[in-house]
Amino acid sequence: MNQQTMQNLTLFDLLARGWQRPSAIADLRFNADGSAVAFTSVDGTVAIAAVADHEPPEARIRVSNDLGQTTIRPREKAPVPLIATGVFGDADVPLASYAHSGFLVGAASGEVLHLAPGGDVAASLVRIEGPIVALDHNSRADMTAVSNGHDVFLSHGQDDATRLGRDVTSSTDALAFSPGGRRLACSLGEGLSIWAIEGDASLIREIPLAARPISIRWSRDGTWLACGLETGGFALVSLADGRADVVAGFPSPVRTVCWSQPGNALFASGAFRIAGWSMTAPPIGGETSGALETGRAGLVLVETVAAHPEKKLVAAGYANGRITIAQIGALDELLVRPLGGAITALAWSGDGHHLAVGSVDGTAAIVTFPAQIFK
């Protein structure tokens, strides 16, 4: 490799292991022990990558004796191939982490299938009528929630699924357990319903919203819910009193929202920069003092965001394939990838050493960062 080629390499070229899937990546998940990542595609398949890196960055870093300059050599070997599954549906399928190292996949057949990190499909965990369009699992409560687009079902362990007693006809295509597994939030047409699921499930409250929720994320302490909306921004819901405020002004649908525990902050996609707020002054009732100027504004939309689990950092994926990492509340950014297919999914591993990436051109990747890069 000549010197000019070396100079043109990006951090993504040096740090990422990438694979090409036949169709766009829709979603991704790390398993609970951080040993594997599952990528779903819009063709209804799932592909699994091992997180272990056989050429880790630390092994390729060199510090020159004379100038003390740090360089990293490119990878010499192709990454271990993905483990690809068969087709579970005619479009992207819902996905959740399960048990210590596995995944759950919701199939068009109405089955919730246990997918091992090696790609083996175990017996059906849950079976309902109709294709599964939404799925979540909480390991603390050992509870699984599924929806066929209308009805919502709960299953404890491998017990038969029990239908929630809802007297509504609105669609349900987003589900999320609270961190402790004591509450379940369900999209409800243009609204949200919140259920207590200890013992017999009971409806706590229904919250009308201005548009359909397309993503639901609980804060780590379970006191707040953030819901990306199909149009009009995102909703922020206080569980203490059920109050919901919409944060508007986004030029694009808010596909993802995420919480930063280290930064006590909330972030959303759908703007021309990383949109964030400190939860010491939540963006409710027109409050704007908590707005965080994070990263730099540009002309390209942020499609997805992911907060680092241990540091005050947030990763952003853009419509032009750009990937950056910014310090919360600061303008400086680390450019990981300048261009490529639009980013559709981002997620950090639990230890914050790896960033999994999916894009519309079928690229699935794991970026492994050396420990010293975020010091």
MOQUISUL-V105794 format. One record per residue. N is the residue number from 1. OMEGA is omega in whole degrees, -180 to 180 (999 if undefined). NEAR is the number of other C-alpha atoms within 10 Angstrom. Layout:
# MOQUISUL-V105794
[[N OMEGA NEAR] [N OMEGA NEAR]]
This chain:
# MOQUISUL-V105794
[[1 -177 6] [2 -174 6] [3 -180 7] [4 178 8] [5 179 8] [6 -178 13] [7 -178 8] [8 -180 9] [9 176 12] [10 174 14] [11 179 17] [12 178 19] [13 -174 15] [14 -170 19] [15 -172 24] [16 163 26] [17 -175 22] [18 179 22] [19 179 18] [20 176 15] [21 -177 23] [22 -179 12] [23 -174 17] [24 174 24] [25 -179 28] [26 -175 23] [27 177 22] [28 178 26] [29 163 22] [30 172 28] [31 -170 24] [32 -178 19] [33 175 14] [34 -176 18] [35 -176 16] [36 175 21] [37 174 28] [38 178 27] [39 173 27] [40 179 28] [41 -178 25] [42 175 19] [43 176 19] [44 179 20] [45 175 23] [46 175 28] [47 -175 22] [48 177 25] [49 172 27] [50 -178 19] [51 -179 19] [52 -176 13] [53 -179 14] [54 172 12] [55 -175 17] [56 -179 15] [57 -178 20] [58 -180 13] [59 -177 11] [60 -180 16] [61 177 14] [62 176 13] [63 -178 11] [64 -177 10] [65 -174 8] [66 -176 6] [67 -177 7] [68 -178 9] [69 -179 9] [70 176 10] [71 177 11] [72 -180 16] [73 179 13] [74 174 17] [75 -179 17] [76 -176 8] [77 175 8] [78 179 11] [79 175 16] [80 -176 14] [81 174 14] [82 171 21] [83 -176 15] [84 179 17] [85 169 17] [86 -177 11] [87 179 16] [88 -179 20] [89 -179 19] [90 174 12] [91 -180 17] [92 -175 23] [93 179 26] [94 -171 26] [95 176 26] [96 172 23] [97 -173 24] [98 177 22] [99 -173 17] [100 -172 13] [101 -175 18] [102 -180 23] [103 169 27] [104 178 26] [105 176 27] [106 -173 29] [107 177 25] [108 179 22] [109 -176 14] [110 -180 20] [111 168 22] [112 -173 27] [113 175 20] [114 -179 23] [115 180 25] [116 -179 19] [117 176 20] [118 177 16] [119 179 20] [120 179 12] [121 179 16] [122 180 12] [123 -179 11] [124 179 17] [125 -180 18] [126 174 23] [127 177 20] [128 176 20] [129 178 12] [130 179 16] [131 179 20] [132 -178 25] [133 178 23] [134 -174 23] [135 169 25] [136 179 23] [137 175 25] [138 -175 22] [139 -180 16] [140 -180 11] [141 -174 16] [142 -175 14] [143 177 19] [144 176 26] [145 179 25] [146 176 32] [147 174 27] [148 -179 21] [149 178 18] [150 -180 17] [151 176 20] [152 -177 24] [153 177 20] [154 176 22] [155 178 19] [156 -176 16] [157 176 14] [158 177 12] [159 176 12] [160 -179 14] [161 179 19] [162 -179 14] [163 173 16] [164 -177 17] [165 -178 12] [166 178 13] [167 -178 6] [168 178 10] [169 -178 10] [170 180 15] [171 176 19] [172 -180 26] [173 172 25] [174 -178 25] [175 176 27] [176 172 24] [177 169 26] [178 -176 21] [179 180 18] [180 179 13] [181 -178 20] [182 -178 18] [183 175 19] [184 176 23] [185 -179 22] [186 170 25] [187 -174 26] [188 -173 25] [189 174 20] [190 -179 17] [191 -175 21] [192 172 22] [193 -178 19] [194 -175 23] [195 166 18] [196 -173 17] [197 172 19] [198 -175 11] [199 176 7] [200 -178 7] [201 180 17] [202 -180 15] [203 178 16] [204 179 14] [205 172 15] [206 -174 16] [207 177 15] [208 178 14] [209 -175 20] [210 -178 16] [211 -177 18] [212 175 24] [213 178 29] [214 173 20] [215 -180 22] [216 179 24] [217 175 22] [218 167 23] [219 -173 18] [220 179 15] [221 176 10] [222 -177 18] [223 -179 13] [224 171 19] [225 172 22] [226 -177 26] [227 171 29] [228 -176 28] [229 -179 27] [230 174 18] [231 170 19] [232 177 19] [233 178 25] [234 180 33] [235 176 26] [236 -173 22] [237 174 21] [238 180 16] [239 -178 16] [240 -176 9] [241 180 9] [242 -180 16] [243 179 13] [244 175 19] [245 178 18] [246 174 22] [247 -172 18] [248 176 13] [249 179 12] [250 -180 18] [251 -178 13] [252 176 18] [253 179 19] [254 -177 27] [255 -178 25] [256 169 26] [257 179 25] [258 -179 25] [259 173 27] [260 176 24] [261 179 17] [262 -178 14] [263 -176 21] [264 -171 15] [265 180 24] [266 -179 23] [267 -179 25] [268 172 29] [269 174 29] [270 179 27] [271 180 23] [272 172 19] [273 176 21] [274 -177 30] [275 -177 21] [276 -180 24] [277 172 24] [278 180 20] [279 168 16] [280 174 10] [281 -174 13] [282 -179 17] [283 178 21] [284 179 16] [285 -180 11] [286 -179 10] [287 -180 11] [288 -175 13] [289 -180 12] [290 -179 15] [291 -178 19] [292 177 19] [293 -174 17] [294 -177 23] [295 -174 23] [296 176 13] [297 -180 15] [298 -177 11] [299 -177 8] [300 -177 15] [301 169 23] [302 -177 30] [303 -178 28] [304 -179 28] [305 178 30] [306 -179 24] [307 178 28] [308 -175 27] [309 -173 20] [310 -177 14] [311 -179 16] [312 -178 17] [313 175 21] [314 177 26] [315 179 25] [316 175 27] [317 -171 28] [318 -179 28] [319 178 21] [320 179 16] [321 179 23] [322 175 20] [323 177 26] [324 172 20] [325 -177 23] [326 171 21] [327 -176 20] [328 179 28] [329 180 18] [330 -177 13] [331 -175 13] [332 180 14] [333 169 18] [334 180 15] [335 -180 15] [336 178 21] [337 -176 17] [338 -174 14] [339 178 13] [340 176 16] [341 -180 17] [342 -178 24] [343 -179 29] [344 -177 26] [345 175 25] [346 173 25] [347 175 24] [348 168 22] [349 -177 23] [350 179 16] [351 178 11] [352 -179 16] [353 -174 16] [354 175 23] [355 178 20] [356 -172 25] [357 171 25] [358 -179 30] [359 -174 27] [360 179 21] [361 177 18] [362 178 21] [363 170 22] [364 -174 29] [365 170 23] [366 177 25] [367 -179 23] [368 -174 24] [369 173 20] [370 -173 16] [371 -173 11] [372 -173 7] [373 -178 7] [374 180 12] [375 999 5]]
